Amino acid sequence: MKSSLLKIAATATVYGAPLLAFAQPESSTINVPSSGITTVGGFISIFTGLINWFFYIVLLVAVVFFIYAGFVFITSSGDETKTTQAKNMILWAVVGVGVALLASAFIYLAQGITGVSSPVPVF
């Protein structure tokens, strides 16, 4: 199982790495504030960005696990251990998506408690 997950990760890296080349800014200068985080809104904005990245990475990993679990389920040929393994993989992928959704809901909770709205959309 570890070798197949390693193959999936290597394939995702090979096909996903060229996409990083398109993520470059249009200009050569990047405006970075020199003062750092000075307000609660600035902290919420950065935290929202981190949660967004976390959410999208978890969704990508969950999709990969759903596909892999479906492959294991189809190729199990009635083997009880492989079908149980595939069902557990699907269960944990759903749990991962649930944790990501709770992390996104935490942003709304923090915004409600502090009264600060973030300029960065959560989804």
MOPAC internal coordinates of N, CA, C and O (Angstrom, degrees):
PM7 1SCF
backbone

  N    0.0000 0     0.00 0     0.00 0    0    0    0
  C    1.4395 1     0.00 0     0.00 0    1    0    0
  C    1.5248 1   110.46 1     0.00 0    2    1    0
  O    1.2310 1   120.39 1   141.39 1    3    2    1
  N    1.3431 1   116.87 1   -38.61 1    3    2    1
  C    1.4474 1   119.28 1  -178.98 1    5    3    2
  C    1.5175 1   111.61 1   -65.68 1    6    5    3
  O    1.2310 1   120.31 1   142.98 1    7    6    5
  N    1.3197 1   117.02 1   -37.02 1    7    6    5
  C    1.4576 1   118.99 1  -179.82 1    9    7    6
  C    1.5262 1   111.18 1   -68.90 1   10    9    7
  O    1.2310 1   119.97 1   144.98 1   11   10    9
  N    1.3191 1   117.66 1   -35.02 1   11   10    9
  C    1.4636 1   119.13 1   178.85 1   13   11   10
  C    1.5269 1   110.75 1   -71.79 1   14   13   11
  O    1.2310 1   119.90 1   143.76 1   15   14   13
  N    1.3460 1   117.79 1   -36.24 1   15   14   13
  C    1.4605 1   119.39 1   175.64 1   17   15   14
  C    1.5219 1   110.76 1   -66.77 1   18   17   15
  O    1.2310 1   120.88 1   144.80 1   19   18   17
  N    1.3298 1   115.92 1   -35.20 1   19   18   17
  C    1.4509 1   120.20 1   176.69 1   21   19   18
  C    1.5226 1   110.61 1   -65.19 1   22   21   19
  O    1.2310 1   120.48 1   141.23 1   23   22   21
  N    1.3332 1   116.70 1   -38.77 1   23   22   21
  C    1.4661 1   120.42 1   177.58 1   25   23   22
  C    1.5202 1   110.76 1   -65.32 1   26   25   23
  O    1.2310 1   120.43 1   139.76 1   27   26   25
  N    1.3361 1   116.78 1   -40.24 1   27   26   25
  C    1.4664 1   120.56 1   179.01 1   29   27   26
  C    1.5240 1   109.74 1   -65.09 1   30   29   27
  O    1.2310 1   120.16 1   136.14 1   31   30   29
  N    1.3414 1   117.29 1   -43.86 1   31   30   29
  C    1.4577 1   120.59 1   179.58 1   33   31   30
  C    1.5250 1   111.09 1   -64.47 1   34   33   31
  O    1.2310 1   120.14 1   139.84 1   35   34   33
  N    1.3244 1   117.33 1   -40.16 1   35   34   33
  C    1.4658 1   120.58 1   178.84 1   37   35   34
  C    1.5235 1   110.77 1   -65.87 1   38   37   35
  O    1.2310 1   120.36 1   139.17 1   39   38   37
  N    1.3257 1   116.92 1   -40.83 1   39   38   37
  C    1.4607 1   120.30 1   178.54 1   41   39   38
  C    1.5215 1   110.82 1   -64.96 1   42   41   39
  O    1.2310 1   120.33 1   137.19 1   43   42   41
  N    1.3161 1   116.98 1   -42.81 1   43   42   41
  C    1.4643 1   120.37 1   178.51 1   45   43   42
  C    1.5191 1   110.63 1   -63.52 1   46   45   43
  O    1.2310 1   120.12 1   143.48 1   47   46   45
  N    1.3240 1   117.37 1   -36.52 1   47   46   45
  C    1.4599 1   120.70 1   178.61 1   49   47   46
  C    1.5202 1   111.01 1   -68.07 1   50   49   47
  O    1.2310 1   120.55 1   136.35 1   51   50   49
  N    1.3231 1   116.56 1   -43.65 1   51   50   49
  C    1.4629 1   119.91 1  -178.29 1   53   51   50
  C    1.5251 1   110.85 1   -64.79 1   54   53   51
  O    1.2310 1   120.39 1   137.21 1   55   54   53
  N    1.3236 1   116.85 1   -42.79 1   55   54   53
  C    1.4531 1   119.23 1  -178.58 1   57   55   54
  C    1.5246 1   112.63 1   -82.19 1   58   57   55
  O    1.2310 1   119.85 1   156.44 1   59   58   57
  N    1.3146 1   117.89 1   -23.56 1   59   58   57
  C    1.4551 1   120.67 1  -178.31 1   61   59   58
  C    1.5086 1   114.10 1   -90.24 1   62   61   59
  O    1.2310 1   119.41 1   156.56 1   63   62   61
  N    1.3340 1   118.73 1   -23.44 1   63   62   61
  C    1.4603 1   121.81 1  -177.42 1   65   63   62
  C    1.5281 1   113.52 1   -60.54 1   66   65   63
  O    1.2310 1   118.51 1   139.09 1   67   66   65
  N    1.3305 1   120.44 1   -40.91 1   67   66   65
  C    1.4663 1   118.34 1   178.52 1   69   67   66
  C    1.5226 1   113.56 1   -63.53 1   70   69   67
  O    1.2310 1   120.32 1   156.76 1   71   70   69
  N    1.3227 1   116.99 1   -23.24 1   71   70   69
  C    1.4591 1   119.18 1   178.48 1   73   71   70
  C    1.5232 1   111.53 1   -67.14 1   74   73   71
  O    1.2310 1   120.14 1   154.01 1   75   74   73
  N    1.3220 1   117.35 1   -25.99 1   75   74   73
  C    1.4542 1   120.55 1   178.46 1   77   75   74
  C    1.5272 1   111.61 1   -66.30 1   78   77   75
  O    1.2310 1   119.92 1   152.99 1   79   78   77
  N    1.3117 1   117.76 1   -27.01 1   79   78   77
  C    1.4574 1   120.64 1   178.97 1   81   79   78
  C    1.5196 1   111.18 1   -66.61 1   82   81   79
  O    1.2310 1   120.02 1   152.53 1   83   82   81
  N    1.3049 1   117.56 1   -27.47 1   83   82   81
  C    1.4567 1   121.27 1   178.98 1   85   83   82
  C    1.5314 1   112.27 1   -82.36 1   86   85   83
  O    1.2310 1   120.01 1   175.72 1   87   86   85
  N    1.3208 1   117.59 1    -4.28 1   87   86   85
  C    1.4575 1   120.95 1  -176.25 1   89   87   86
  C    1.5232 1   112.66 1   -91.95 1   90   89   87
  O    1.2310 1   119.82 1  -166.56 1   91   90   89
  N    1.3158 1   117.95 1    13.44 1   91   90   89
  C    1.4486 1   120.97 1  -178.98 1   93   91   90
  C    1.5233 1   110.26 1   -78.59 1   94   93   91
  O    1.2310 1   120.04 1   -32.93 1   95   94   93
  N    1.3349 1   117.54 1   147.07 1   95   94   93
  C    1.4669 1   119.84 1   178.38 1   97   95   94
  C    1.5254 1   110.98 1   -67.84 1   98   97   95
  O    1.2310 1   120.80 1   -22.62 1   99   98   97
  N    1.3266 1   116.08 1   157.38 1   99   98   97
  C    1.4600 1   120.62 1  -177.88 1  101   99   98
  C    1.5210 1   111.96 1   -70.45 1  102  101   99
  O    1.2310 1   119.86 1   145.68 1  103  102  101
  N    1.3165 1   117.87 1   -34.32 1  103  102  101
  C    1.4520 1   120.03 1   179.15 1  105  103  102
  C    1.5255 1   109.56 1  -108.69 1  106  105  103
  O    1.2310 1   121.09 1   -14.89 1  107  106  105
  N    1.3021 1   115.52 1   165.11 1  107  106  105
  C    1.4633 1   118.89 1  -177.54 1  109  107  106
  C    1.5187 1   112.40 1   -83.30 1  110  109  107
  O    1.2310 1   119.95 1   166.81 1  111  110  109
  N    1.3256 1   117.71 1   -13.19 1  111  110  109
  C    1.4602 1   120.11 1   179.02 1  113  111  110
  C    1.5182 1   109.62 1  -102.26 1  114  113  111
  O    1.2310 1   121.56 1   -43.50 1  115  114  113
  N    1.3144 1   114.63 1   136.50 1  115  114  113
  C    1.4563 1   120.93 1   177.62 1  117  115  114
  C    1.5191 1   107.01 1  -117.75 1  118  117  115
  O    1.2310 1   120.65 1   -55.36 1  119  118  117
  N    1.3074 1   116.36 1   124.64 1  119  118  117
  C    1.4584 1   121.11 1  -179.33 1  121  119  118
  C    1.5224 1   109.36 1   -82.15 1  122  121  119
  O    1.2310 1   120.90 1   -70.43 1  123  122  121
  N    1.3150 1   115.88 1   109.57 1  123  122  121
  C    1.4543 1   122.03 1   178.45 1  125  123  122
  C    1.5219 1   107.50 1  -113.16 1  126  125  123
  O    1.2310 1   120.15 1   -55.68 1  127  126  125
  N    1.3344 1   117.31 1   124.32 1  127  126  125
  C    1.4620 1   117.62 1   179.08 1  129  127  126
  C    1.5274 1   110.54 1   -64.16 1  130  129  127
  O    1.2310 1   121.04 1   -45.89 1  131  130  129
  N    1.3247 1   115.62 1   134.11 1  131  130  129
  C    1.4571 1   119.90 1  -176.35 1  133  131  130
  C    1.5223 1   112.71 1   -85.08 1  134  133  131
  O    1.2310 1   120.02 1   163.90 1  135  134  133
  N    1.3147 1   117.57 1   -16.10 1  135  134  133
  C    1.4626 1   119.68 1  -174.98 1  137  135  134
  C    1.5186 1   113.08 1   -85.39 1  138  137  135
  O    1.2310 1   119.25 1   165.21 1  139  138  137
  N    1.3200 1   119.04 1   -14.79 1  139  138  137
  C    1.4596 1   121.61 1  -179.38 1  141  139  138
  C    1.5178 1   111.61 1    81.22 1  142  141  139
  O    1.2310 1   120.96 1    20.80 1  143  142  141
  N    1.3148 1   115.77 1  -159.20 1  143  142  141
  C    1.4564 1   121.07 1  -179.12 1  145  143  142
  C    1.5182 1   108.16 1   -84.10 1  146  145  143
  O    1.2310 1   120.87 1   -62.86 1  147  146  145
  N    1.3181 1   115.94 1   117.14 1  147  146  145
  C    1.4626 1   119.90 1  -178.55 1  149  147  146
  C    1.5215 1   112.82 1  -114.84 1  150  149  147
  O    1.2310 1   120.19 1   166.80 1  151  150  149
  N    1.3276 1   117.24 1   -13.20 1  151  150  149
  C    1.4600 1   120.24 1  -178.82 1  153  151  150
  C    1.5178 1   109.86 1  -130.96 1  154  153  151
  O    1.2310 1   121.55 1   -14.19 1  155  154  153
  N    1.3173 1   114.64 1   165.81 1  155  154  153
  C    1.4582 1   120.31 1   175.95 1  157  155  154
  C    1.5185 1   109.51 1   -65.74 1  158  157  155
  O    1.2310 1   120.20 1   143.75 1  159  158  157
  N    1.3222 1   117.22 1   -36.25 1  159  158  157
  C    1.4593 1   121.20 1   178.47 1  161  159  158
  C    1.5185 1   112.08 1   -61.75 1  162  161  159
  O    1.2310 1   120.10 1   142.47 1  163  162  161
  N    1.3434 1   117.42 1   -37.53 1  163  162  161
  C    1.4541 1   120.82 1   176.82 1  165  163  162
  C    1.5186 1   111.90 1   -65.31 1  166  165  163
  O    1.2310 1   120.79 1   140.09 1  167  166  165
  N    1.3353 1   116.09 1   -39.91 1  167  166  165
  C    1.4557 1   120.25 1   177.52 1  169  167  166
  C    1.5207 1   110.54 1   -66.16 1  170  169  167
  O    1.2310 1   120.46 1   135.12 1  171  170  169
  N    1.3377 1   116.73 1   -44.88 1  171  170  169
  C    1.4668 1   121.21 1   179.43 1  173  171  170
  C    1.5207 1   109.89 1   -61.61 1  174  173  171
  O    1.2310 1   120.23 1   140.88 1  175  174  173
  N    1.3302 1   117.16 1   -39.12 1  175  174  173
  C    1.4644 1   120.77 1   179.63 1  177  175  174
  C    1.5287 1   111.60 1   -63.30 1  178  177  175
  O    1.2310 1   120.28 1   135.04 1  179  178  177
  N    1.3250 1   117.07 1   -44.96 1  179  178  177
  C    1.4677 1   120.18 1   178.75 1  181  179  178
  C    1.5227 1   110.48 1   -68.03 1  182  181  179
  O    1.2310 1   120.47 1   138.42 1  183  182  181
  N    1.3220 1   116.70 1   -41.58 1  183  182  181
  C    1.4575 1   120.57 1   179.58 1  185  183  182
  C    1.5244 1   110.76 1   -63.71 1  186  185  183
  O    1.2310 1   120.47 1   142.41 1  187  186  185
  N    1.3241 1   116.70 1   -37.59 1  187  186  185
  C    1.4635 1   120.75 1   177.31 1  189  187  186
  C    1.5231 1   110.86 1   -63.70 1  190  189  187
  O    1.2310 1   120.49 1   138.19 1  191  190  189
  N    1.3194 1   116.66 1   -41.81 1  191  190  189
  C    1.4655 1   120.01 1   177.22 1  193  191  190
  C    1.5188 1   112.19 1   -61.86 1  194  193  191
  O    1.2310 1   120.34 1   138.67 1  195  194  193
  N    1.3325 1   116.96 1   -41.33 1  195  194  193
  C    1.4614 1   120.54 1   178.38 1  197  195  194
  C    1.5252 1   111.52 1   -65.21 1  198  197  195
  O    1.2310 1   120.45 1   138.62 1  199  198  197
  N    1.3136 1   116.75 1   -41.38 1  199  198  197
  C    1.4618 1   120.47 1   178.85 1  201  199  198
  C    1.5255 1   110.20 1   -65.67 1  202  201  199
  O    1.2310 1   120.11 1   143.14 1  203  202  201
  N    1.3370 1   117.40 1   -36.86 1  203  202  201
  C    1.4717 1   120.23 1   176.70 1  205  203  202
  C    1.5269 1   110.54 1   -60.97 1  206  205  203
  O    1.2310 1   120.10 1   132.99 1  207  206  205
  N    1.3255 1   117.42 1   -47.01 1  207  206  205
  C    1.4648 1   120.43 1   178.11 1  209  207  206
  C    1.5154 1   110.74 1   -60.09 1  210  209  207
  O    1.2310 1   120.75 1   134.69 1  211  210  209
  N    1.3219 1   116.16 1   -45.31 1  211  210  209
  C    1.4587 1   120.99 1   178.61 1  213  211  210
  C    1.5196 1   110.57 1   -58.35 1  214  213  211
  O    1.2310 1   120.50 1   135.08 1  215  214  213
  N    1.3228 1   116.66 1   -44.92 1  215  214  213
  C    1.4598 1   121.90 1  -177.83 1  217  215  214
  C    1.5274 1   111.02 1   -61.84 1  218  217  215
  O    1.2310 1   120.36 1   133.15 1  219  218  217
  N    1.3224 1   116.92 1   -46.85 1  219  218  217
  C    1.4606 1   119.71 1  -177.41 1  221  219  218
  C    1.5261 1   111.97 1   -69.55 1  222  221  219
  O    1.2310 1   119.76 1   144.11 1  223  222  221
  N    1.3220 1   118.07 1   -35.89 1  223  222  221
  C    1.4615 1   120.64 1   177.55 1  225  223  222
  C    1.5182 1   110.46 1   -66.88 1  226  225  223
  O    1.2310 1   120.52 1   137.61 1  227  226  225
  N    1.3434 1   116.61 1   -42.39 1  227  226  225
  C    1.4665 1   119.88 1   178.28 1  229  227  226
  C    1.5266 1   110.38 1   -63.47 1  230  229  227
  O    1.2310 1   120.04 1   139.17 1  231  230  229
  N    1.3309 1   117.54 1   -40.83 1  231  230  229
  C    1.4673 1   119.56 1   177.88 1  233  231  230
  C    1.5233 1   111.62 1   -63.74 1  234  233  231
  O    1.2310 1   120.17 1   140.10 1  235  234  233
  N    1.3190 1   117.28 1   -39.90 1  235  234  233
  C    1.4625 1   120.31 1   178.22 1  237  235  234
  C    1.5241 1   110.77 1   -64.02 1  238  237  235
  O    1.2310 1   120.17 1   134.78 1  239  238  237
  N    1.3233 1   117.27 1   -45.22 1  239  238  237
  C    1.4644 1   121.26 1   178.96 1  241  239  238
  C    1.5288 1   110.26 1   -64.42 1  242  241  239
  O    1.2310 1   120.35 1   140.87 1  243  242  241
  N    1.3322 1   116.94 1   -39.13 1  243  242  241
  C    1.4677 1   120.17 1   179.44 1  245  243  242
  C    1.5232 1   111.13 1   -63.85 1  246  245  243
  O    1.2310 1   120.01 1   139.55 1  247  246  245
  N    1.3150 1   117.59 1   -40.45 1  247  246  245
  C    1.4668 1   120.52 1   178.07 1  249  247  246
  C    1.5208 1   110.33 1   -63.39 1  250  249  247
  O    1.2310 1   120.62 1   137.92 1  251  250  249
  N    1.3321 1   116.42 1   -42.08 1  251  250  249
  C    1.4695 1   119.70 1   178.10 1  253  251  250
  C    1.5240 1   109.78 1   -62.17 1  254  253  251
  O    1.2310 1   120.06 1   137.37 1  255  254  253
  N    1.3349 1   117.49 1   -42.63 1  255  254  253
  C    1.4589 1   120.05 1   179.85 1  257  255  254
  C    1.5226 1   111.62 1   -67.85 1  258  257  255
  O    1.2310 1   119.54 1   143.56 1  259  258  257
  N    1.3257 1   118.48 1   -36.44 1  259  258  257
  C    1.4635 1   120.49 1   176.13 1  261  259  258
  C    1.5296 1   110.61 1   -61.56 1  262  261  259
  O    1.2310 1   120.82 1   135.41 1  263  262  261
  N    1.3195 1   116.04 1   -44.59 1  263  262  261
  C    1.4671 1   119.83 1   179.75 1  265  263  262
  C    1.5233 1   110.69 1   -65.23 1  266  265  263
  O    1.2310 1   120.34 1   135.03 1  267  266  265
  N    1.3255 1   116.95 1   -44.97 1  267  266  265
  C    1.4589 1   120.25 1   179.76 1  269  267  266
  C    1.5289 1   111.28 1   -64.98 1  270  269  267
  O    1.2310 1   120.15 1   139.14 1  271  270  269
  N    1.3387 1   117.32 1   -40.86 1  271  270  269
  C    1.4676 1   120.32 1   178.69 1  273  271  270
  C    1.5223 1   110.56 1   -64.94 1  274  273  271
  O    1.2310 1   119.90 1   142.08 1  275  274  273
  N    1.3253 1   117.79 1   -37.92 1  275  274  273
  C    1.4544 1   120.38 1   175.74 1  277  275  274
  C    1.5106 1   111.60 1   -63.50 1  278  277  275
  O    1.2310 1   120.48 1   139.96 1  279  278  277
  N    1.3274 1   116.68 1   -40.04 1  279  278  277
  C    1.4566 1   120.61 1   177.13 1  281  279  278
  C    1.5246 1   110.86 1   -63.61 1  282  281  279
  O    1.2310 1   120.41 1   136.05 1  283  282  281
  N    1.3375 1   116.81 1   -43.95 1  283  282  281
  C    1.4682 1   120.33 1   179.07 1  285  283  282
  C    1.5204 1   110.14 1   -64.32 1  286  285  283
  O    1.2310 1   120.52 1   139.52 1  287  286  285
  N    1.3228 1   116.61 1   -40.48 1  287  286  285
  C    1.4668 1   120.50 1  -179.59 1  289  287  286
  C    1.5241 1   111.77 1   -64.89 1  290  289  287
  O    1.2310 1   120.76 1   137.98 1  291  290  289
  N    1.3245 1   116.16 1   -42.02 1  291  290  289
  C    1.4666 1   120.13 1  -178.79 1  293  291  290
  C    1.5290 1   110.77 1   -69.03 1  294  293  291
  O    1.2310 1   120.44 1   140.37 1  295  294  293
  N    1.3222 1   116.76 1   -39.63 1  295  294  293
  C    1.4623 1   120.02 1  -177.27 1  297  295  294
  C    1.5263 1   113.17 1   -87.92 1  298  297  295
  O    1.2310 1   119.42 1  -172.78 1  299  298  297
  N    1.3166 1   118.71 1     7.22 1  299  298  297
  C    1.4748 1   120.43 1  -177.54 1  301  299  298
  C    1.5254 1   112.13 1   -71.96 1  302  301  299
  O    1.2310 1   119.49 1   155.77 1  303  302  301
  N    1.3070 1   118.58 1   -24.23 1  303  302  301
  C    1.4706 1   123.50 1   179.00 1  305  303  302
  C    1.5331 1   112.19 1    55.24 1  306  305  303
  O    1.2310 1   121.02 1  -143.90 1  307  306  305
  N    1.3020 1   115.66 1    36.10 1  307  306  305
  C    1.4631 1   119.55 1   177.76 1  309  307  306
  C    1.5171 1   114.19 1    84.93 1  310  309  307
  O    1.2310 1   119.70 1  -179.41 1  311  310  309
  N    1.3238 1   118.18 1     0.59 1  311  310  309
  C    1.4628 1   121.35 1   178.38 1  313  311  310
  C    1.5329 1   108.73 1   -68.66 1  314  313  311
  O    1.2310 1   120.98 1   -58.48 1  315  314  313
  N    1.3261 1   115.72 1   121.52 1  315  314  313
  C    1.4620 1   121.21 1  -173.29 1  317  315  314
  C    1.5274 1   112.46 1   -65.04 1  318  317  315
  O    1.2310 1   120.00 1   143.67 1  319  318  317
  N    1.3298 1   117.60 1   -36.33 1  319  318  317
  C    1.4635 1   119.41 1  -178.67 1  321  319  318
  C    1.5262 1   111.64 1   -68.85 1  322  321  319
  O    1.2310 1   120.40 1   142.04 1  323  322  321
  N    1.3349 1   116.85 1   -37.96 1  323  322  321
  C    1.4648 1   119.66 1   179.58 1  325  323  322
  C    1.5274 1   111.48 1   -71.46 1  326  325  323
  O    1.2310 1   119.93 1   142.08 1  327  326  325
  N    1.3283 1   117.73 1   -37.92 1  327  326  325
  C    1.4631 1   119.14 1   177.57 1  329  327  326
  C    1.5209 1   110.68 1   -67.12 1  330  329  327
  O    1.2310 1   120.25 1   141.70 1  331  330  329
  N    1.3265 1   117.13 1   -38.30 1  331  330  329
  C    1.4660 1   120.28 1   176.40 1  333  331  330
  C    1.5254 1   110.42 1   -65.19 1  334  333  331
  O    1.2310 1   120.56 1   139.92 1  335  334  333
  N    1.3265 1   116.54 1   -40.08 1  335  334  333
  C    1.4595 1   120.72 1   177.25 1  337  335  334
  C    1.5278 1   110.85 1   -61.67 1  338  337  335
  O    1.2310 1   120.46 1   136.48 1  339  338  337
  N    1.3309 1   116.72 1   -43.52 1  339  338  337
  C    1.4632 1   120.44 1  -179.91 1  341  339  338
  C    1.5257 1   110.72 1   -65.76 1  342  341  339
  O    1.2310 1   120.09 1   139.20 1  343  342  341
  N    1.3220 1   117.43 1   -40.80 1  343  342  341
  C    1.4665 1   120.40 1   178.62 1  345  343  342
  C    1.5222 1   110.99 1   -64.59 1  346  345  343
  O    1.2310 1   120.19 1   140.57 1  347  346  345
  N    1.3238 1   117.23 1   -39.43 1  347  346  345
  C    1.4600 1   120.51 1   178.19 1  349  347  346
  C    1.5282 1   111.49 1   -66.86 1  350  349  347
  O    1.2310 1   120.27 1   142.74 1  351  350  349
  N    1.3253 1   117.10 1   -37.26 1  351  350  349
  C    1.4604 1   119.96 1   177.44 1  353  351  350
  C    1.5193 1   110.89 1   -63.97 1  354  353  351
  O    1.2310 1   120.43 1   138.39 1  355  354  353
  N    1.3308 1   116.78 1   -41.61 1  355  354  353
  C    1.4582 1   120.37 1   177.88 1  357  355  354
  C    1.5209 1   109.94 1   -64.74 1  358  357  355
  O    1.2310 1   120.37 1   137.51 1  359  358  357
  N    1.3344 1   116.90 1   -42.49 1  359  358  357
  C    1.4618 1   120.96 1   179.46 1  361  359  358
  C    1.5287 1   111.05 1   -59.75 1  362  361  359
  O    1.2310 1   120.16 1   133.59 1  363  362  361
  N    1.3292 1   117.31 1   -46.41 1  363  362  361
  C    1.4535 1   120.01 1  -178.04 1  365  363  362
  C    1.5250 1   112.16 1   -72.26 1  366  365  363
  O    1.2310 1   119.72 1   152.39 1  367  366  365
  N    1.3117 1   118.14 1   -27.61 1  367  366  365
  C    1.4631 1   120.10 1   173.83 1  369  367  366
  C    1.5248 1   110.10 1   -66.99 1  370  369  367
  O    1.2310 1   120.49 1   139.90 1  371  370  369
  N    1.3282 1   116.67 1   -40.10 1  371  370  369
  C    1.4676 1   120.62 1   177.06 1  373  371  370
  C    1.5291 1   110.00 1   -65.88 1  374  373  371
  O    1.2310 1   120.19 1   139.78 1  375  374  373
  N    1.3376 1   117.23 1   -40.22 1  375  374  373
  C    1.4660 1   120.50 1   177.14 1  377  375  374
  C    1.5294 1   110.33 1   -62.03 1  378  377  375
  O    1.2310 1   119.93 1   139.81 1  379  378  377
  N    1.3154 1   117.75 1   -40.19 1  379  378  377
  C    1.4593 1   121.38 1   177.91 1  381  379  378
  C    1.5137 1   112.49 1   -62.85 1  382  381  379
  O    1.2310 1   120.38 1   138.20 1  383  382  381
  N    1.3226 1   116.87 1   -41.80 1  383  382  381
  C    1.4644 1   120.14 1   177.22 1  385  383  382
  C    1.5271 1   109.75 1   -65.33 1  386  385  383
  O    1.2310 1   120.33 1   142.10 1  387  386  385
  N    1.3303 1   116.98 1   -37.90 1  387  386  385
  C    1.4622 1   120.27 1   177.36 1  389  387  386
  C    1.5141 1   112.31 1   -63.14 1  390  389  387
  O    1.2310 1   120.23 1   139.36 1  391  390  389
  N    1.3327 1   117.17 1   -40.64 1  391  390  389
  C    1.4646 1   120.83 1   177.32 1  393  391  390
  C    1.5276 1   110.24 1   -64.66 1  394  393  391
  O    1.2310 1   120.11 1   139.81 1  395  394  393
  N    1.3104 1   117.40 1   -40.19 1  395  394  393
  C    1.4645 1   120.68 1   178.24 1  397  395  394
  C    1.5271 1   110.61 1   -64.09 1  398  397  395
  O    1.2310 1   120.35 1   139.90 1  399  398  397
  N    1.3181 1   116.94 1   -40.10 1  399  398  397
  C    1.4723 1   119.49 1   177.45 1  401  399  398
  C    1.5234 1   111.26 1   -66.01 1  402  401  399
  O    1.2310 1   120.07 1   141.62 1  403  402  401
  N    1.3266 1   117.47 1   -38.38 1  403  402  401
  C    1.4640 1   120.21 1   176.95 1  405  403  402
  C    1.5304 1   111.09 1   -65.38 1  406  405  403
  O    1.2310 1   120.38 1   143.15 1  407  406  405
  N    1.3242 1   116.88 1   -36.85 1  407  406  405
  C    1.4620 1   119.94 1   177.06 1  409  407  406
  C    1.5263 1   110.59 1   -64.49 1  410  409  407
  O    1.2310 1   120.28 1   141.71 1  411  410  409
  N    1.3224 1   117.08 1   -38.29 1  411  410  409
  C    1.4602 1   120.09 1   176.63 1  413  411  410
  C    1.5217 1   110.88 1   -68.67 1  414  413  411
  O    1.2310 1   120.31 1   143.69 1  415  414  413
  N    1.3233 1   117.02 1   -36.31 1  415  414  413
  C    1.4589 1   120.20 1   177.61 1  417  415  414
  C    1.5249 1   110.69 1   -67.27 1  418  417  415
  O    1.2310 1   120.21 1   151.74 1  419  418  417
  N    1.3269 1   117.20 1   -28.26 1  419  418  417
  C    1.4620 1   120.94 1   177.75 1  421  419  418
  C    1.5195 1   110.78 1   -61.96 1  422  421  419
  O    1.2310 1   120.03 1   146.23 1  423  422  421
  N    1.3280 1   117.54 1   -33.77 1  423  422  421
  C    1.4659 1   121.25 1   177.39 1  425  423  422
  C    1.5250 1   109.98 1   -60.93 1  426  425  423
  O    1.2310 1   120.59 1   132.79 1  427  426  425
  N    1.3299 1   116.48 1   -47.21 1  427  426  425
  C    1.4600 1   119.64 1   179.32 1  429  427  426
  C    1.5256 1   111.09 1   -63.07 1  430  429  427
  O    1.2310 1   120.08 1   142.55 1  431  430  429
  N    1.3171 1   117.45 1   -37.45 1  431  430  429
  C    1.4572 1   121.41 1   177.84 1  433  431  430
  C    1.5244 1   110.46 1   -64.38 1  434  433  431
  O    1.2310 1   120.26 1   134.59 1  435  434  433
  N    1.3260 1   117.12 1   -45.41 1  435  434  433
  C    1.4664 1   120.96 1   179.07 1  437  435  434
  C    1.5244 1   110.85 1   -64.06 1  438  437  435
  O    1.2310 1   120.23 1   141.24 1  439  438  437
  N    1.3200 1   117.16 1   -38.76 1  439  438  437
  C    1.4616 1   119.80 1   178.19 1  441  439  438
  C    1.5231 1   111.12 1   -67.16 1  442  441  439
  O    1.2310 1   120.33 1   142.86 1  443  442  441
  N    1.3235 1   116.97 1   -37.14 1  443  442  441
  C    1.4576 1   120.28 1   178.60 1  445  443  442
  C    1.5159 1   112.28 1   -68.66 1  446  445  443
  O    1.2310 1   120.26 1   142.08 1  447  446  445
  N    1.3263 1   117.11 1   -37.92 1  447  446  445
  C    1.4649 1   120.84 1   179.94 1  449  447  446
  C    1.5270 1   111.14 1   -70.51 1  450  449  447
  O    1.2310 1   120.40 1   136.19 1  451  450  449
  N    1.3261 1   116.84 1   -43.81 1  451  450  449
  C    1.4665 1   120.03 1  -176.67 1  453  451  450
  C    1.5229 1   112.63 1   -84.57 1  454  453  451
  O    1.2310 1   119.90 1   160.04 1  455  454  453
  N    1.3214 1   117.81 1   -19.96 1  455  454  453
  C    1.4610 1   120.39 1  -178.27 1  457  455  454
  C    1.5142 1   113.09 1    77.91 1  458  457  455
  O    1.2310 1   120.14 1  -165.45 1  459  458  457
  N    1.3190 1   117.34 1    14.55 1  459  458  457
  C    1.4605 1   122.22 1  -178.82 1  461  459  458
  C    1.5133 1   108.55 1  -107.14 1  462  461  459
  O    1.2310 1   120.63 1   -49.10 1  463  462  461
  N    1.3304 1   116.39 1   130.90 1  463  462  461
  C    1.4596 1   118.97 1   175.06 1  465  463  462
  C    1.5208 1   108.81 1   -98.34 1  466  465  463
  O    1.2310 1   120.77 1   -36.45 1  467  466  465
  N    1.2974 1   116.12 1   143.55 1  467  466  465
  C    1.4530 1   121.58 1  -176.68 1  469  467  466
  C    1.5246 1   109.80 1   -90.78 1  470  469  467
  O    1.2310 1   120.08 1   -40.89 1  471  470  469
  N    1.3270 1   117.45 1   139.11 1  471  470  469
  C    1.4669 1   119.45 1   176.03 1  473  471  470
  C    1.5272 1   112.54 1   -74.42 1  474  473  471
  O    1.2310 1   119.92 1   165.37 1  475  474  473
  N    1.3274 1   117.75 1   -14.63 1  475  474  473
  C    1.4614 1   121.88 1  -179.48 1  477  475  474
  C    1.5060 1   108.85 1   -93.65 1  478  477  475
  O    1.2310 1   119.28 1   -57.12 1  479  478  477
  N    1.3342 1   118.97 1   122.88 1  479  478  477
  C    1.4686 1   119.13 1   177.96 1  481  479  478
  C    1.5171 1   111.64 1   -67.32 1  482  481  479
  O    1.2310 1   120.94 1   -34.89 1  483  482  481
  N    1.3309 1   115.82 1   145.11 1  483  482  481
  C    1.4601 1   120.90 1  -177.58 1  485  483  482
  C    1.5230 1   110.65 1   -73.37 1  486  485  483
  O    1.2310 1   119.26 1   140.21 1  487  486  485
  N    1.3247 1   119.01 1   -39.79 1  487  486  485
  C    1.4596 1   120.47 1  -179.71 1  489  487  486
  C    1.4961 1   109.54 1  -115.67 1  490  489  487
  O    1.2310 1   120.10 1   180.00 1  491  490  489

